[in-house]
Amino acid sequence: MKPWLVALATPALLAACNPTVKIQAPDKPIEINLNVHIDQEVRIKVDNELNTAFKDHPELFGPAGEQASGKPAQ
């Protein structure tokens, strides 16, 4: 091969092999939905409050309250 052709082809080949990485901000803001965590926390609090109510006043809730309080159902 001719040396001048190699001299011209080498930079062109090396330039073609360089990867291009573009960093660009997204058009829309990133949205993270945390409703699942809040929903679970509310359910746990309500569940704990119901268990306390069952134990404190089993007569108000019938058989379900008696079972939660540990007393045998009649």
C-alpha atoms as a printed R data frame, in Angstrom:
   type eleno elety resid chain resno       x       y      z
1  ATOM     1    CA   MET     A     1   0.000   0.000  0.000
2  ATOM     2    CA   LYS     A     2   1.080   3.526 -0.565
3  ATOM     3    CA   PRO     A     3   2.221   5.379  2.579
4  ATOM     4    CA   TRP     A     4   0.223   8.529  1.826
5  ATOM     5    CA   LEU     A     5  -2.986   6.498  1.532
6  ATOM     6    CA   VAL     A     6  -2.296   4.859  4.904
7  ATOM     7    CA   ALA     A     7  -1.540   8.304  6.384
8  ATOM     8    CA   LEU     A     8  -4.902   9.636  5.171
9  ATOM     9    CA   ALA     A     9  -6.947   6.539  6.039
10 ATOM    10    CA   THR     A    10  -5.616   6.047  9.586
11 ATOM    11    CA   PRO     A    11  -7.054   9.268 11.127
12 ATOM    12    CA   ALA     A    12 -10.382   8.672  9.365
13 ATOM    13    CA   LEU     A    13 -10.588   5.126 10.717
14 ATOM    14    CA   LEU     A    14  -9.628   6.205 14.234
15 ATOM    15    CA   ALA     A    15 -12.219   8.997 14.214
16 ATOM    16    CA   ALA     A    16 -14.906   6.527 13.159
17 ATOM    17    CA   CYS     A    17 -14.069   4.222 16.077
18 ATOM    18    CA   ASN     A    18 -14.508   6.853 18.824
19 ATOM    19    CA   PRO     A    19 -17.765   6.313 20.698
20 ATOM    20    CA   THR     A    20 -20.033   9.303 21.159
21 ATOM    21    CA   VAL     A    21 -21.774   9.726 24.515
22 ATOM    22    CA   LYS     A    22 -24.311  12.504 24.892
23 ATOM    23    CA   ILE     A    23 -25.568  13.557 28.305
24 ATOM    24    CA   GLN     A    24 -28.824  15.415 28.084
25 ATOM    25    CA   ALA     A    25 -31.383  16.411 30.692
26 ATOM    26    CA   PRO     A    26 -34.831  14.826 30.225
27 ATOM    27    CA   ASP     A    27 -37.682  16.927 28.857
28 ATOM    28    CA   LYS     A    28 -40.018  16.040 31.730
29 ATOM    29    CA   PRO     A    29 -39.098  15.901 35.428
30 ATOM    30    CA   ILE     A    30 -38.597  12.483 36.954
31 ATOM    31    CA   GLU     A    31 -41.631  11.477 39.019
32 ATOM    32    CA   ILE     A    32 -41.355   8.968 41.850
33 ATOM    33    CA   ASN     A    33 -44.642   7.610 43.140
34 ATOM    34    CA   LEU     A    34 -44.568   6.891 46.892
35 ATOM    35    CA   ASN     A    35 -48.278   6.244 47.396
36 ATOM    36    CA   VAL     A    36 -47.709   2.525 48.039
37 ATOM    37    CA   HIS     A    37 -45.593   3.160 51.124
38 ATOM    38    CA   ILE     A    38 -48.080   5.659 52.559
39 ATOM    39    CA   ASP     A    39 -50.998   3.299 51.900
40 ATOM    40    CA   GLN     A    40 -49.259   0.436 53.692
41 ATOM    41    CA   GLU     A    41 -48.389   2.630 56.654
42 ATOM    42    CA   VAL     A    42 -52.013   3.773 57.012
43 ATOM    43    CA   ARG     A    43 -53.265   0.186 56.840
44 ATOM    44    CA   ILE     A    44 -50.839  -0.932 59.555
45 ATOM    45    CA   LYS     A    45 -51.901   1.927 61.841
46 ATOM    46    CA   VAL     A    46 -55.604   1.217 61.321
47 ATOM    47    CA   ASP     A    47 -55.027  -2.514 61.848
48 ATOM    48    CA   ASN     A    48 -53.197  -1.855 65.126
49 ATOM    49    CA   GLU     A    49 -55.936   0.504 66.293
50 ATOM    50    CA   LEU     A    50 -58.606  -2.100 65.494
51 ATOM    51    CA   ASN     A    51 -56.729  -4.794 67.404
52 ATOM    52    CA   THR     A    52 -56.520  -2.468 70.398
53 ATOM    53    CA   ALA     A    53 -60.253  -1.699 70.153
54 ATOM    54    CA   PHE     A    54 -61.067  -5.436 69.938
55 ATOM    55    CA   LYS     A    55 -58.996  -6.140 73.057
56 ATOM    56    CA   ASP     A    56 -60.313  -3.174 75.049
57 ATOM    57    CA   HIS     A    57 -64.015  -3.636 74.205
58 ATOM    58    CA   PRO     A    58 -64.711  -7.208 73.033
59 ATOM    59    CA   GLU     A    59 -68.393  -6.936 73.918
60 ATOM    60    CA   LEU     A    60 -68.908  -4.274 71.209
61 ATOM    61    CA   PHE     A    61 -67.604  -6.441 68.379
62 ATOM    62    CA   GLY     A    62 -69.281  -9.776 69.052
63 ATOM    63    CA   PRO     A    63 -67.429 -13.040 68.293
64 ATOM    64    CA   ALA     A    64 -64.667 -11.280 66.329
65 ATOM    65    CA   GLY     A    65 -63.853  -9.092 69.318
66 ATOM    66    CA   GLU     A    66 -63.853 -12.021 71.703
67 ATOM    67    CA   GLN     A    67 -61.467 -13.982 69.494
68 ATOM    68    CA   ALA     A    68 -59.092 -11.018 69.182
69 ATOM    69    CA   SER     A    69 -59.107 -10.457 72.958
70 ATOM    70    CA   GLY     A    70 -58.314 -14.114 73.657
71 ATOM    71    CA   LYS     A    71 -61.597 -14.843 75.415
72 ATOM    72    CA   PRO     A    72 -63.540 -17.931 74.288
73 ATOM    73    CA   ALA     A    73 -66.607 -17.280 72.139
74 ATOM    74    CA   GLN     A    74 -69.953 -18.150 73.743
